[in-house]
Amino acid sequence: MAMAIIFIFILGYATISLEHTIRLNRAATALLTGVLCWTVYILSVEDKEIVTEQLSHHLGELSQILFFLMGAMTIVELIDAHDGFEIVTKRITTTDKRKLMWIIALLSFFFSAVLDNLTTTIVMVSLVRKLVADQKDRWMLAGLIIIAANAGGAWSPIGDVTTTMLWIGNQITAGNIIIKLIAPSLVCLLVPLFFMRMVFKGNITKPEESFDNNSLTPRDARQRNIVFITGITILLLVPVFKTVTHLPPFMGILIGLGLMWIITEIIHSGKDEADRKSYTVAYALRKIDTPSILFFLGILLAISALESIGQLTNASAWMDKTLKDPNIIIMSIGLFSSIVDNVPLVAASQGMYDLNTYPTDHYFWEFLAYCTGTGGSILIIGSAAGVAAMGLEKIDFIWYLKKIGWLALVGYFAGAIIYILQHQLFG
């Protein structure tokens, strides 16, 4: 049984990794893999009730992540539908490459901590396309956005799905992860910036058609500002809600979504159905990245099956015996996340090491959040942010490896060193 489930998982994972080659959507493969793993498991044991109880237990934990992601994505889509992000981006007027590089990098870094790295990449790459005409310049900035978005997402409980998973799983707390990882994450960005400023200089050429937001009426601008401020405030208050009420984070995001729903209904109540349609929550729900949510469901179901049959415990014992040093184990997982998606790697780590071994806010979980969050930048296919930028700008895999990959690798190790030294000095 165990070997059959492991084979299904490896085959499914290989298919997911080759998504762009074989042209099969990763969500479909992940769902099939997850369900097949549990099917083989339940058919191989006599006591079916134990398996269904295990599945129900895991599904209860997984649903928290899925509902949180769905709510956060919907709020971000509402802000985007109201052109809320242009409140910030329209103020970028410089044509100096170095200044633009710093502005884009820092905006991506801090946006990602609030919006998540995937959304930030989409927003910032779309902005760069409106500001920069030359393709190679856009590719350089897009590569920088990937590094900045992944680094920015690592230190925030809502900035990267893997950090969110650790937060919801009680491996980390919101305040502590921000304090412990903001410095290493910032170094992970600043080191590539230091090297890039040596080659990325001069002035950019703007496209002939630059965007103009002056056509907004005062009423539209007021509605945009209300939605932007409300949405960002709700996202920022979710960790506060969890701390005060001790309810899971998905409850905070759902109550926030309910408030956004009421607010958008009120401010657009005077419009006819056709005009208000694109500003509604119902419309935003149709635009969110549902395949990604289903991908997370499928892959996490498969990981939970491996955990239930004890294979993750065996894997952790092997890693402890072979690699021994926790730093080497975690950094190896982070480097591996540049090849495969970091979601199953973190899910597997949560299954391999329980809270009795490494309690909440332990060094292990904090360093894991950093390494899996930033390691994916090394290859363009190693993170959702990289895949999104690759699709938007048609960035060549080899070009990214030569021009950006080594920068991301240097930044990754620099941030890791800072975290280790920080822990040794301050605990």
PyMOL commands that set and color helices and strands:
alter all, ss='L'
color gray80, all
select helices_A, chain A and resi 2-17+19-22+26-43+48-81+86-89+97-115+117-131+135-154+161-168+174-196+218-245+249-267+273-279+281-287+290-308+311-322+326-336+342-352+363-377+384-393+397-426
alter helices_A, ss='H'
color red, helices_A
deselect
rebuild
show_as cartoon
